Amino acid sequence: MFLIAAAVIAGISQPEYVTCHRQKMLEINGEKVCIYRGVNGTIGYHYPTLSFRECPKVYQCRYQSSKDKKPTINEILDGLKGGFE
């Protein structure tokens, strides 16, 4: 019983999917992309097949905690620059 309760609590504290809201709709090299943003910097992508009308305003994204956040290009360049000084 304790194991089941621990699993439920762990699932609530770190959900696998979170609600993300549409931020941008872009067309890159002829491919349509809808970008969604959720809690703790979670980002999700949806690729519509015909038009941007296929992109809902709200989308379920796979949760990415801030500790799993990848560094930005500027952060990488700053780290490299610091190594050459």
Backbone bond lengths (Angstrom), bond angles and torsions (degrees), N, CA, C in turn:
res aa  C-N    CA-C-N  psi(-1)  N-CA   C-N-CA  omega(-1)  CA-C   N-CA-C  phi
1 M - - - 1.459 - - 1.522 110.70 -
2 F 1.345 115.57 -42.31 1.469 119.60 -179.69 1.519 110.96 -62.27
3 L 1.339 117.07 -39.19 1.454 121.84 -179.43 1.526 111.21 -63.33
4 I 1.310 117.14 -40.17 1.468 121.41 178.45 1.520 110.15 -65.27
5 A 1.327 117.61 -43.81 1.470 121.09 179.25 1.519 110.59 -63.54
6 A 1.321 118.24 -40.05 1.466 121.48 178.37 1.522 111.17 -64.35
7 A 1.318 117.21 -38.97 1.462 121.01 178.77 1.523 111.07 -66.52
8 V 1.320 117.08 -39.75 1.470 120.98 178.51 1.521 110.50 -65.44
9 I 1.317 117.33 -44.35 1.464 121.24 179.53 1.524 110.49 -64.40
10 A 1.315 118.40 -41.11 1.468 121.48 177.99 1.523 110.88 -63.17
11 G 1.336 117.06 -37.93 1.457 120.84 178.03 1.503 112.93 -67.20
12 I 1.320 117.58 -32.28 1.464 121.46 178.64 1.519 110.30 -75.75
13 S 1.323 117.54 -40.41 1.455 120.25 -176.99 1.520 111.94 -72.13
14 Q 1.331 119.07 -30.95 1.457 122.52 175.86 1.523 109.06 -133.24
15 P 1.330 116.64 86.26 1.463 119.46 -178.07 1.525 110.78 -68.08
16 E 1.322 116.07 150.39 1.460 119.76 179.01 1.529 110.74 -74.99
17 Y 1.339 116.82 -36.36 1.459 121.46 178.76 1.518 109.26 -126.42
18 V 1.328 116.37 145.54 1.460 122.07 177.42 1.525 108.79 -130.11
19 T 1.310 116.10 162.49 1.453 121.26 178.06 1.520 109.49 -80.80
20 C 1.328 116.03 125.33 1.463 122.45 178.62 1.526 108.85 -116.90
21 H 1.312 115.80 148.56 1.459 121.57 -179.79 1.521 109.66 -111.09
22 R 1.320 115.55 143.58 1.464 121.32 -177.82 1.522 110.49 -63.99
23 Q 1.335 116.34 129.35 1.451 122.19 179.00 1.521 112.00 -108.10
24 K 1.335 116.59 -44.87 1.463 120.52 -176.88 1.517 110.50 -144.41
25 M 1.320 114.23 155.65 1.459 121.97 171.25 1.528 105.92 -128.16
26 L 1.321 116.64 119.17 1.457 121.51 -175.49 1.519 110.67 -125.96
27 E 1.327 114.87 154.67 1.455 120.85 170.91 1.518 106.79 -121.04
28 I 1.337 116.00 116.47 1.452 122.16 -176.62 1.523 108.11 -121.40
29 N 1.322 115.57 118.87 1.475 121.45 -178.92 1.526 111.97 52.00
30 G 1.325 116.63 40.86 1.455 121.86 178.02 1.523 114.89 80.15
31 E 1.331 118.15 -0.23 1.461 121.95 179.38 1.526 109.87 -105.96
32 K 1.318 116.27 128.18 1.464 121.64 -179.47 1.523 110.18 -83.55
33 V 1.344 115.82 137.66 1.461 121.52 179.91 1.518 108.59 -138.64
34 C 1.334 116.49 131.65 1.457 122.14 173.26 1.529 106.90 -108.32
35 I 1.326 116.02 129.94 1.455 121.61 -177.11 1.515 109.01 -109.11
36 Y 1.330 115.63 132.34 1.461 122.82 -177.45 1.520 109.88 -121.11
37 R 1.348 116.03 148.03 1.453 121.40 178.67 1.520 109.33 -127.62
38 G 1.350 114.76 138.25 1.460 121.38 179.54 1.520 111.22 -130.21
39 V 1.323 116.99 -160.37 1.463 122.61 -176.22 1.527 111.20 -68.21
40 N 1.323 115.25 151.98 1.472 123.98 177.81 1.518 113.38 52.90
41 G 1.316 117.04 35.37 1.460 120.45 177.34 1.515 114.77 75.84
42 T 1.321 117.33 16.06 1.465 120.57 178.03 1.519 109.15 -64.49
43 I 1.318 115.99 132.90 1.462 121.35 179.26 1.518 108.16 -124.82
44 G 1.328 115.60 136.90 1.454 121.13 177.80 1.517 110.21 -130.22
45 Y 1.326 115.79 155.12 1.457 122.07 -179.04 1.513 109.55 -127.48
46 H 1.333 115.21 144.15 1.460 121.65 175.16 1.523 106.75 -134.01
47 Y 1.318 116.30 133.83 1.462 121.39 -177.73 1.529 109.13 -112.55
48 P 1.347 117.06 99.02 1.470 119.22 179.24 1.529 110.78 -70.44
49 T 1.315 116.39 151.61 1.461 119.84 -177.51 1.530 112.86 -89.14
50 L 1.340 117.64 -37.07 1.460 119.35 -175.76 1.525 113.98 -111.62
51 S 1.331 116.66 -51.49 1.463 119.29 -176.91 1.523 110.61 -149.01
52 F 1.324 115.13 168.65 1.463 120.51 -179.98 1.531 112.25 -69.17
53 R 1.323 117.87 -12.41 1.466 120.40 176.41 1.525 111.71 -64.92
54 E 1.322 117.20 -15.80 1.459 121.54 177.74 1.530 112.21 -78.99
55 C 1.333 117.76 -7.30 1.471 121.82 -178.19 1.527 109.44 -90.92
56 P 1.323 117.88 109.91 1.472 119.37 178.27 1.528 110.92 -70.07
57 K 1.321 115.96 158.58 1.468 120.68 177.77 1.519 111.24 -68.93
58 V 1.330 116.74 -31.79 1.464 122.75 -179.70 1.524 108.02 -122.30
59 Y 1.329 116.07 137.84 1.464 122.15 -174.01 1.525 108.51 -141.78
60 Q 1.304 117.90 145.12 1.472 121.80 177.49 1.529 108.81 -89.14
61 C 1.339 116.11 111.60 1.463 122.45 -178.31 1.519 110.03 -101.71
62 R 1.314 116.09 151.36 1.470 120.37 173.07 1.525 107.58 -70.75
63 Y 1.331 115.90 128.22 1.463 122.57 -175.86 1.523 111.23 -65.92
64 Q 1.334 115.21 133.15 1.464 122.46 174.40 1.515 106.67 -127.05
65 S 1.319 116.35 111.53 1.458 117.89 179.54 1.518 109.53 -71.56
66 S 1.317 116.27 161.32 1.460 120.38 -177.64 1.521 111.52 -63.16
67 K 1.338 118.89 -25.05 1.464 120.33 178.31 1.523 111.03 -71.94
68 D 1.338 117.62 -22.12 1.463 121.55 177.16 1.529 112.08 -90.94
69 K 1.312 116.59 2.80 1.457 121.51 -175.98 1.525 110.12 -67.06
70 K 1.309 115.77 132.36 1.455 121.10 179.74 1.533 109.64 -79.81
71 P 1.332 117.63 148.11 1.464 119.40 178.67 1.524 110.75 -69.17
72 T 1.328 115.77 150.18 1.455 120.81 176.90 1.521 109.53 -80.83
73 I 1.313 116.07 168.43 1.463 120.97 178.07 1.527 110.17 -60.28
74 N 1.327 116.76 -42.29 1.467 119.98 179.77 1.526 111.18 -62.82
75 E 1.320 118.31 -38.70 1.465 121.21 177.77 1.528 110.95 -65.02
76 I 1.319 116.55 -39.63 1.468 120.23 177.80 1.521 110.38 -65.02
77 L 1.351 116.73 -45.66 1.462 120.38 179.58 1.530 111.68 -63.37
78 D 1.332 116.93 -39.80 1.456 119.55 177.12 1.529 111.78 -63.24
79 G 1.320 117.01 -38.97 1.451 120.94 176.96 1.534 112.03 -65.29
80 L 1.316 116.38 -40.95 1.462 119.66 177.82 1.524 111.13 -67.25
81 K 1.335 115.35 -40.72 1.458 119.67 -179.53 1.524 110.01 -61.76
82 G 1.316 116.94 -40.06 1.470 121.33 178.75 1.518 111.85 -64.79
83 G 1.317 118.31 -29.28 1.450 122.05 179.62 1.515 114.11 -74.14
84 F 1.340 116.57 -21.58 1.463 120.22 -178.97 1.514 113.91 -95.36
85 E 1.320 117.37 -3.31 1.467 120.23 -178.74 1.493 111.66 -81.97
